[in-house]
Amino acid sequence: MLSNFDRILKLGILSDALRNYLLRLGWSHKDKEIFSLEESIKLFDLKGVGKSPSKLDMSRILSLNEHYIKHINEKYLFKFLKDYCKKFKKEIDVSKEKTLLESMNFLKNKAKTLEDIYKNAQYILSNAVKISSEDSKLLDATSKKILKDFLTDYEKITKITKESIEKIVNGLIDKHKTNFKGVGQPLRVALTGSKFGPGLYNIILSLDKNETVKRLKMFQ
């Protein structure tokens, strides 16, 4: 049976976040909430620790962890993700490392744990797109026509940028008399296997062009 500490580690809590949380259990310094390691050593004093018992506050730990994920150097965050995957998931393939590192700036968005980042990165880590039965319902005849039209225009692009992708998406919105969700959702499902996750443009820009084409051709 896993202890609370083991559960926290398996979620992917950064050591700095856990240190900061433990430091603040029954102790405070003015109204300061976030402490660097140096500040923790310099400011902590046992005389300031309260006598009332403390209990585990998971929501507070997640909040602190989200803060550290957002502000940590992305190279360090990637290293922590690699170590986390090796210990609790599956070791990251070397061929995926460059793409993952370059994508950390958006994979960490809204992530509260390393596990969240791991889930957001599944479309990069996995060679095969696995679509749930629920999400596959979103790929109806109209959606597949949108995917086909997107692929036709996408293959003509010589320089792939957010602007060039946006132009295609906007053209499809007009052509199919729909909205961004109407175009973006089937694209997201086809490319990642899920309607949830990173922003559409980030997904397309992070994937190799050949890989994007290969995934979209699965629905032709």
C-alpha positions in Angstrom: 0.0 0.0 0.0 1.4 3.4 -1.0 2.1 6.0 1.6 1.1 9.6 1.1 4.7 10.4 0.3 4.9 7.7 -2.3 1.6 8.9 -3.9 3.0 12.5 -4.1 6.2 11.2 -5.8 4.2 9.2 -8.3 2.2 12.3 -9.2 5.4 14.1 -10.1 5.8 16.7 -7.4 9.1 18.7 -7.7 11.4 18.6 -4.8 11.4 22.4 -4.4 7.6 22.4 -4.2 7.6 19.7 -1.5 10.3 21.5 0.4 8.4 24.8 0.2 5.2 23.0 1.4 6.9 21.3 4.4 8.6 24.5 5.3 5.3 26.3 5.7 3.7 23.6 7.8 3.1 25.5 11.1 5.7 28.1 10.2 5.6 31.5 8.4 7.7 34.5 7.7 5.6 37.7 7.3 3.2 37.1 4.4 5.8 35.3 2.2 4.6 32.1 0.5 7.4 31.1 -1.9 10.9 30.4 -0.6 14.0 29.6 -2.5 16.4 27.0 -0.9 18.7 29.8 0.2 15.8 31.7 1.8 14.6 28.5 3.5 18.0 27.9 5.1 18.5 31.6 6.1 15.0 32.4 7.4 13.7 29.2 9.0 13.7 29.1 12.8 12.3 26.4 15.0 11.2 29.1 17.5 8.6 30.2 14.9 7.0 26.8 14.5 3.5 26.6 15.9 2.4 23.8 18.2 -0.9 23.0 16.5 -0.9 19.7 14.4 -0.8 20.0 10.6 -2.5 17.8 8.1 -1.7 17.0 4.4 -3.2 19.6 2.1 -2.9 18.1 -1.4 -4.5 21.1 -3.1 -1.8 23.4 -1.6 1.0 21.0 -2.7 -0.4 21.0 -6.3 -0.7 24.8 -6.2 2.9 25.2 -5.2 4.0 22.6 -7.7 2.2 24.4 -10.5 4.1 27.6 -9.5 7.5 25.8 -9.7 6.6 24.1 -13.0 5.7 27.5 -14.5 8.9 29.2 -13.3 11.6 26.6 -13.5 14.2 26.6 -16.2 12.8 24.4 -19.0 16.0 22.4 -19.4 15.8 21.5 -15.7 12.1 20.7 -16.0 12.8 18.4 -18.9 15.5 16.6 -16.9 13.0 16.1 -14.0 10.5 14.8 -16.6 13.0 12.3 -17.9 13.8 11.1 -14.4 10.1 10.9 -13.6 9.3 8.8 -16.7 12.2 6.5 -16.1 11.1 5.8 -12.6 7.3 5.8 -12.8 6.3 5.5 -16.5 8.5 4.5 -19.5 12.0 5.8 -20.3 11.8 8.5 -23.0 13.1 7.4 -26.4 16.2 9.4 -27.3 14.7 10.3 -30.7 11.9 12.2 -28.9 14.1 14.2 -26.6 14.7 17.2 -28.9 11.1 17.7 -29.7 10.1 17.3 -26.1 12.6 19.9 -24.9 11.5 22.4 -27.5 7.9 21.8 -26.5 8.3 22.2 -22.8 7.2 25.9 -23.0 3.7 24.8 -23.9 3.5 21.3 -22.5 3.8 22.8 -19.0 0.8 25.1 -19.5 -2.0 24.3 -17.0 0.1 21.4 -15.7 0.2 20.9 -12.0 2.4 17.8 -12.0 5.0 16.0 -14.1 2.3 13.5 -14.8 0.2 16.2 -16.4 3.1 17.1 -18.6 3.6 13.4 -19.4 0.0 13.1 -20.5 0.2 16.3 -22.5 3.2 14.9 -24.3 1.7 11.5 -25.3 1.2 12.6 -28.9 5.0 13.1 -29.1 6.0 10.1 -27.0 3.8 7.6 -28.9 4.4 6.7 -32.5 0.8 5.5 -32.9 -2.2 7.7 -32.2 -4.8 5.9 -30.0 -8.3 7.4 -30.2 -10.9 6.5 -27.5 -14.2 5.3 -28.7 -15.8 8.5 -27.4 -13.4 10.8 -29.2 -13.6 8.8 -32.4 -17.3 9.8 -32.6 -16.1 13.4 -33.3 -14.6 12.2 -36.6 -17.8 12.1 -38.6 -18.0 12.5 -42.4 -17.9 16.3 -42.2 -14.8 16.2 -39.9 -13.0 13.9 -42.2 -13.7 16.2 -45.1 -12.2 19.0 -43.1 -9.1 16.8 -42.4 -8.8 16.1 -46.1 -9.0 19.7 -47.0 -6.5 20.7 -44.3 -4.1 18.1 -45.5 -4.3 19.3 -49.1 -3.4 22.8 -48.2 -0.9 21.8 -45.5 1.2 19.7 -47.9 1.6 22.8 -50.2 3.2 24.9 -47.4 7.0 25.3 -47.9 7.5 27.2 -44.6 5.4 26.0 -41.7 4.6 28.8 -39.3 1.7 29.7 -36.9 0.6 32.3 -39.5 0.6 29.8 -42.4 -1.4 27.2 -40.4 -3.8 29.9 -39.1 -4.5 30.9 -42.7 -5.5 27.4 -43.6 -7.7 27.0 -40.5 -9.5 30.3 -41.2 -10.0 29.3 -44.8 -11.6 26.0 -43.7 -13.8 27.8 -41.2 -15.2 29.9 -44.1 -15.4 27.0 -46.5 -17.3 24.7 -44.2 -19.3 27.5 -42.5 -18.1 26.4 -39.0 -16.0 27.9 -36.2 -12.5 27.3 -34.8 -13.7 24.3 -32.7 -15.3 22.8 -35.8 -11.9 22.7 -37.5 -9.6 22.4 -34.5 -11.3 19.6 -32.7 -11.1 17.0 -35.5 -7.5 18.0 -36.2 -6.6 17.7 -32.5 -8.2 14.3 -32.3 -6.5 13.0 -35.5 -3.1 14.3 -34.5 -3.1 13.5 -30.8 -5.9 11.0 -30.2 -7.7 13.4 -27.8 -9.9 16.5 -27.9 -7.9 17.8 -24.8 -4.3 18.9 -24.5 -2.0 21.5 -25.9 -3.1 24.3 -28.3 -3.7 23.2 -31.8 -1.0 25.4 -33.4 1.6 24.2 -30.8 0.7 20.6 -31.7 1.1 21.1 -35.4 4.3 23.1 -35.1 5.9 20.6 -32.7 5.3 17.6 -35.0 7.5 16.9 -38.0 5.7 17.7 -41.3 6.0 14.1 -42.5 4.6 12.9 -39.2 1.6 15.3 -39.4 0.9 14.2 -43.0 1.2 10.5 -42.0 -1.3 10.9 -39.2 -3.8 12.8 -41.2 -3.7 10.4 -44.1 -5.0 7.7 -41.8 -8.4 9.3 -42.1 -8.5 9.6 -45.9 
